[in-house]
């Protein structure tokens, strides 16, 4: 049988995702033919091209000019004007530099922190330029938000047909058709690893079912989380021939065997399958060094934290085998010239870490690797030293709470004093630790949440290694967690059967809005204490590479690129600076709600108190500029001057017309979006 596997957008295009290469490895082992297509990478590579970005600018410019010519704008139009004007004014600079920015991510320039900050801003603004061509859609390197709720089947279905809002609707079908014609598969498979993939993935499934006589199967962690609802909700009950929850390599292999008329049975051990990345353009991912994902175990050996559901996407815990792992790593290293690996296990067991290190050393393997861990008493100095010698460069610890009371009611039961010892040992051995905290667990008080900062302050000398970070997130009430054991009233909506996250009202302690506000304060305060974001990227894989390059104490180079200084003054009849300030205030006042991956632009138009605005008699002039802060590069607009009572229309340049560098104005960065 010939099987074509698609990995749909949206996730970070930094390295390949593991699921489909594992499925391919199992199918090849069984004698089938298989091809893996990373539509996510192809999507990012396509839109972050000057040609693609240039194609969306004329229509955006026309719409901005139309809106600015209106005497009065309602709230939705005002928000649209503000967002699209911001995109259009930045477009000349973005178009000029987007190729260079991608080169920074893929070259040695990535390790110059100033150049990295500049390139990151260019790519994020390029993605905004593209995505604001699709209504309220908000696309970035790390997010996808639309006007459609991922919790509502009707919304997802409507999105798959909405070319005005869905940026994948007119792109993915063309690519899918080309792959099907070229490979001539008997079966199509889709992987749904993240919430953001539901709309793009179902867009692919709907197209395949409408235009090709092929069975379609779906697996991944989202299929597991929605295993009781996806197969029973129209039209998704018939759109996919079968949903395969949990680890689906063997399940899918059995299905393909049966379709071919073969007997099933030789499934092999769960961890015996080596992933196959042959089909993927590994040099096109957005990092300078190839990182391959690998999984050494399945599930979580602890599995008791009340709030956690990650481990429940596996049927059971399967302890790793060091001999098999190293055999696979050596094969991957030779085959793909790769020395860096991201172990995507739920949590590395110290005993297995010791076994793995011994096996790596026995074969003389010079690899670098990162992994998640759960701190407990088995983490000793000897374990940390052993895994550091074998190439461990980053450990991500979910500490989650900095008080003993919360540790107990969460049923995590981490010994916080021992956690401090582990962090000190990691620093001693040049391992960069990421420490995760959660704010807003039901009954948590403000004082308890602020204990995270005291913990960070006490351990700041252990948190100075290049690549170290602290990540603070809001508590999420998640489907499948121990909800009945939490002190909160939980709101479930029968109209949202795909709801993964729930609104909640704690019986005491921080509410959802207070938790979000305090969480942001803790995050920014932690960064101020450590200064990490002033020195290196904090994103997992990026921090991992920086640690491997610079070690514990080496100074990271930083070249702040000169920002634009020669942009001409641009004129506008609406006061965009005032409008931006109003939108920023309204955004801060939005109600905190459970995640449904809704665009903030959509929410502002529907929920916020953004007043309609009238066009005044003044003409407002702005000029493009740029500035480096400690941890960011910003493309901003500085005030030039205003002409009181001027006749605005004749003075307006046609956006991107004439000299080619003319554009519309945007507000200064002092009114952040």
Order of alpha helices (4+ residues) and beta strands (2+ residues): beta-alpha-beta-alpha-alpha-beta-alpha-alpha-beta-beta-alpha-alpha-beta-alpha-beta-alpha-alpha-beta-alpha-beta-alpha-beta-alpha-beta-alpha-beta-alpha-alpha-beta-alpha-beta-beta-beta-beta-alpha-alpha-beta-alpha-alpha-beta-beta-beta-alpha
